[in-house]
Amino acid sequence: MTHSDSGSDGGFARRTILQAAGLSGVAGLAGCMSQTVNTAATGDGADAAQTDDEGPALPETGSPEVVDLDERGREVTLRSVHARHAAHPGSSLGGPVEMPVTWAFQADDGTPSVPGPVLRATEGDDLSITLDNTDAEMPHTLHFHGVSKSWKDDGVPSTTGITVMPGEKHTYEIGADVPGTHLYHCHFNTPMHMDMGMYGILRIDPEGYESADVEQFMTLKDWDTRLSRSYGGEDATYDLQNRRPDAFTINGRVAPYTFNPDHGSPVVVSEGDTVRLHLVNAGFMSHPIHTHNHRFRTVEKDGAEYPEVLQLPEDVVNVAPAERHTVEFEADADPGIYPIHCHKVDHVRNGGSYPGGMLTAVVYEQAMGTDVFADLMEKAGYEL
C-alpha cells in the first residue's frame, strides 16, 4: 500500500510543530487533561458510568487511531468502552466542553476514541470485523455504509434478526469492494447510540492508491450533550423529540482544542503541498464546510470517484448526514493561518461563546513562529 499512515490527528508529531516554529526542546504539553487515568477498557454497563469515589474512574478518550487492516490479516475487534470525553478541557472560548460519559469504540487493545478508529484497507478480500460485547450491559450492532455485505451482516436488528446482546460477540464479514470513505456506526437504538459516540470511518483504498502530501480524516458531529450529562449523573434531561445540539465537533473536538496538535485536527502544510481531506458527517444536521483562501475540488463522494469534468473549484461543500466527501486543494496561498469551518455560523460556538465549535484551520509552517500562532496554541492548551 502506498498511502502514508496519517490519522485524523494529521499524522505529525509534536517535534514537527516545534521544529517548524523554531522551538525545538522547549517545555512540554500543557493545559490538557488534568488527571492521568488508566486507559484499560471499561464496559458500557450502568456500573461503568460511575465516576465518583465509589466507582471506577473512566478512561479518557484519545485521538482516533488509523488501524491498517492489511497489516492485521484484514480483521479487527471493536468494542464499546465507557470513557470521559473532553471536546475542550480548557476555559478559553467558552470551555470547558466535556461529555462525562461516552461509548467510545476501541480497536483490539488500542485507545478508546470518539470518533472510533479509522479502519483502513485496500480493496480486495472481505474484512472480518468482530463486535465484542462480552463485557457490556447493553445491546449493540455494527452497520457499514457504502460496501457490500450479506443480509445477516447489515447490522440492523429489526430487519436482520441479529442483535449482539451483552455477553455475546458477532463477526461481520464486510466487503472491501467499494473504494472510498465510508461511515460505520451502531444501529441499535441509533439516535441514542450515535449521540453517545458510537461511530467511525471505514476507508477502502483503491489498488495503486497514491496519498497526497497531507491527508486527513475529519468526522463532523453535532451533539446534544444533555444525553451524556444525564447518563453521567448530572441534573440534565435529554429528549429525543426536543433535541437541542449544543456542541459541534470535528473529530470529537471543538475549537480552540481543534487547533491542539496532539488532540485536534489542524491541517499543517508547507507551500506547494497537495492536501486531501476526507469529510464525513456522523451527526444529524447538515454542515456546509468552508475553506478560507483555498479553492478545492471534490474528487470522491460516498465511494464514487468524481469525473474530472465535475471537479469544479469551490470553497463550500455541504456535507449532509452520513455523506462522505473527499476534497483536494493545493497549499498555494500566502503562508498564514486560514480557517476551515461550518458556515452555519451558530455551529461555530461553544454554548453562547463565539468562536468555537466546528472550526479548525489550514496552518502553514511558516506561520508557526508568529504571535498569532502562539496565541492560538495558548487557547488550545498547547505550550510551545
Solvent accessible surface area in square Angstrom, and as a share of the most:
residue,aa,sasa,rsa
1,M,104,0.46
2,T,90,0.52
3,H,19,0.08
4,S,58,0.37
5,D,91,0.47
6,S,13,0.08
7,G,7,0.07
8,S,3,0.02
9,D,40,0.21
10,G,12,0.12
11,G,50,0.48
12,F,37,0.16
13,A,63,0.49
14,R,52,0.19
15,R,172,0.63
16,T,47,0.27
17,I,1,0.01
18,L,13,0.06
19,Q,108,0.48
20,A,32,0.25
21,A,13,0.10
22,G,65,0.63
23,L,54,0.27
24,S,70,0.45
25,G,81,0.78
26,V,68,0.39
27,A,53,0.41
28,G,43,0.42
29,L,67,0.33
30,A,38,0.30
31,G,48,0.46
32,C,30,0.18
33,M,48,0.21
34,S,123,0.79
35,Q,98,0.44
36,T,134,0.78
37,V,27,0.15
38,N,116,0.60
39,T,69,0.40
40,A,60,0.47
41,A,34,0.26
42,T,25,0.15
43,G,16,0.15
44,D,0,0.00
45,G,6,0.05
46,A,73,0.56
47,D,110,0.57
48,A,8,0.06
49,A,13,0.10
50,Q,64,0.28
51,T,60,0.35
52,D,74,0.38
53,D,152,0.79
54,E,160,0.72
55,G,21,0.21
56,P,73,0.46
57,A,66,0.51
58,L,0,0.00
59,P,1,0.01
60,E,27,0.12
61,T,7,0.04
62,G,15,0.14
63,S,24,0.16
64,P,11,0.07
65,E,63,0.28
66,V,24,0.14
67,V,1,0.01
68,D,21,0.11
69,L,0,0.00
70,D,50,0.26
71,E,145,0.65
72,R,101,0.37
73,G,60,0.58
74,R,44,0.16
75,E,98,0.44
76,V,7,0.04
77,T,40,0.24
78,L,0,0.00
79,R,51,0.19
80,S,6,0.04
81,V,0,0.00
82,H,0,0.00
83,A,0,0.00
84,R,57,0.21
85,H,2,0.01
86,A,4,0.03
87,A,0,0.00
88,H,2,0.01
89,P,26,0.17
90,G,23,0.23
91,S,97,0.63
92,S,32,0.20
93,L,46,0.23
94,G,39,0.38
95,G,15,0.15
96,P,79,0.50
97,V,21,0.12
98,E,87,0.39
99,M,1,0.00
100,P,28,0.17
101,V,0,0.00
102,T,0,0.00
103,W,0,0.00
104,A,0,0.00
105,F,0,0.00
106,Q,9,0.04
107,A,3,0.02
108,D,56,0.29
109,D,143,0.74
110,G,22,0.21
111,T,45,0.26
112,P,0,0.00
113,S,0,0.00
114,V,1,0.01
115,P,4,0.02
116,G,1,0.01
117,P,2,0.01
118,V,4,0.02
119,L,0,0.00
120,R,0,0.00
121,A,0,0.00
122,T,22,0.13
123,E,48,0.22
124,G,48,0.46
125,D,108,0.56
126,D,83,0.43
127,L,0,0.00
128,S,27,0.18
129,I,0,0.00
130,T,23,0.14
131,L,1,0.00
132,D,24,0.12
133,N,1,0.01
134,T,57,0.33
135,D,95,0.49
136,A,11,0.08
137,E,108,0.49
138,M,45,0.20
139,P,23,0.14
140,H,0,0.00
141,T,0,0.00
142,L,0,0.00
143,H,28,0.13
144,F,0,0.00
145,H,38,0.17
146,G,39,0.38
147,V,10,0.06
148,S,57,0.37
149,K,55,0.23
150,S,56,0.36
151,W,191,0.67
152,K,103,0.44
153,D,1,0.01
154,D,39,0.20
155,G,3,0.02
156,V,25,0.15
157,P,26,0.16
158,S,103,0.67
159,T,86,0.50
160,T,21,0.12
161,G,69,0.67
162,I,49,0.25
163,T,33,0.19
164,V,2,0.01
165,M,85,0.38
166,P,50,0.31
167,G,48,0.46
168,E,77,0.35
169,K,126,0.53
170,H,38,0.17
171,T,52,0.30
172,Y,1,0.01
173,E,70,0.32
174,I,0,0.00
175,G,5,0.04
176,A,0,0.00
177,D,75,0.39
178,V,44,0.25
179,P,40,0.25
180,G,1,0.01
181,T,3,0.02
182,H,0,0.00
183,L,2,0.01
184,Y,0,0.00
185,H,9,0.04
186,C,0,0.00
187,H,51,0.23
188,F,59,0.24
189,N,81,0.41
190,T,30,0.17
191,P,48,0.30
192,M,46,0.20
193,H,1,0.00
194,M,14,0.06
195,D,1,0.01
196,M,0,0.00
197,G,0,0.00
198,M,0,0.00
199,Y,1,0.00
200,G,0,0.00
201,I,2,0.01
202,L,0,0.00
203,R,0,0.00
204,I,0,0.00
205,D,0,0.00
206,P,39,0.24
207,E,122,0.55
208,G,63,0.61
209,Y,21,0.08
210,E,131,0.59
211,S,34,0.22
212,A,11,0.09
213,D,96,0.50
214,V,20,0.12
215,E,3,0.02
216,Q,1,0.00
217,F,0,0.00
218,M,1,0.01
219,T,3,0.02
220,L,1,0.01
221,K,0,0.00
222,D,0,0.00
223,W,2,0.01
224,D,2,0.01
225,T,8,0.05
226,R,25,0.09
227,L,11,0.06
228,S,2,0.01
229,R,65,0.24
230,S,40,0.26
231,Y,56,0.21
232,G,19,0.18
233,G,69,0.66
234,E,85,0.38
235,D,155,0.80
236,A,20,0.16
237,T,106,0.61
238,Y,43,0.16
239,D,58,0.30
240,L,92,0.46
241,Q,176,0.78
242,N,75,0.38
243,R,45,0.16
244,R,124,0.45
245,P,30,0.19
246,D,46,0.24
247,A,2,0.01
248,F,3,0.01
249,T,0,0.00
250,I,2,0.01
251,N,6,0.03
252,G,0,0.00
253,R,3,0.01
254,V,0,0.00
255,A,0,0.00
256,P,0,0.00
257,Y,1,0.00
258,T,0,0.00
259,F,12,0.05
260,N,0,0.00
261,P,4,0.02
262,D,45,0.23
263,H,41,0.18
264,G,3,0.03
265,S,0,0.00
266,P,4,0.03
267,V,0,0.00
268,V,15,0.08
269,V,2,0.01
270,S,41,0.26
271,E,101,0.45
272,G,54,0.52
273,D,27,0.14
274,T,36,0.21
275,V,0,0.00
276,R,30,0.11
277,L,2,0.01
278,H,0,0.00
279,L,4,0.02
280,V,0,0.00
281,N,0,0.00
282,A,1,0.01
283,G,5,0.05
284,F,70,0.29
285,M,62,0.28
286,S,28,0.18
287,H,0,0.00
288,P,23,0.14
289,I,5,0.02
290,H,32,0.14
291,T,3,0.02
292,H,64,0.29
293,N,96,0.49
294,H,5,0.02
295,R,146,0.53
296,F,2,0.01
297,R,82,0.30
298,T,6,0.04
299,V,17,0.09
300,E,25,0.11
301,K,49,0.21
302,D,50,0.26
303,G,17,0.16
304,A,55,0.42
305,E,143,0.64
306,Y,59,0.22
307,P,73,0.46
308,E,148,0.66
309,V,121,0.69
310,L,100,0.50
311,Q,29,0.13
312,L,115,0.57
313,P,79,0.50
314,E,58,0.26
315,D,49,0.25
316,V,60,0.35
317,V,12,0.07
318,N,79,0.40
319,V,0,0.00
320,A,27,0.21
321,P,57,0.36
322,A,31,0.24
323,E,40,0.18
324,R,16,0.06
325,H,13,0.06
326,T,2,0.01
327,V,2,0.01
328,E,21,0.09
329,F,7,0.03
330,E,76,0.34
331,A,0,0.00
332,D,111,0.57
333,A,13,0.10
334,D,108,0.56
335,P,45,0.28
336,G,15,0.15
337,I,40,0.20
338,Y,36,0.14
339,P,43,0.27
340,I,1,0.01
341,H,20,0.09
342,C,0,0.00
343,H,90,0.40
344,K,74,0.31
345,V,82,0.47
346,D,81,0.42
347,H,3,0.01
348,V,5,0.03
349,R,59,0.21
350,N,5,0.03
351,G,38,0.37
352,G,91,0.87
353,S,32,0.21
354,Y,146,0.56
355,P,50,0.32
356,G,0,0.00
357,G,0,0.00
358,M,0,0.00
359,L,19,0.10
360,T,0,0.00
361,A,1,0.01
362,V,1,0.01
363,V,3,0.02
364,Y,0,0.00
365,E,56,0.25
366,Q,98,0.44
367,A,8,0.06
368,M,2,0.01
369,G,58,0.56
370,T,59,0.34
371,D,126,0.65
372,V,98,0.57
373,F,3,0.01
374,A,43,0.33
375,D,66,0.34
376,L,33,0.17
377,M,4,0.02
378,E,134,0.60
379,K,62,0.26
380,A,0,0.00
381,G,15,0.15
382,Y,4,0.01
383,E,78,0.35
384,L,33,0.17
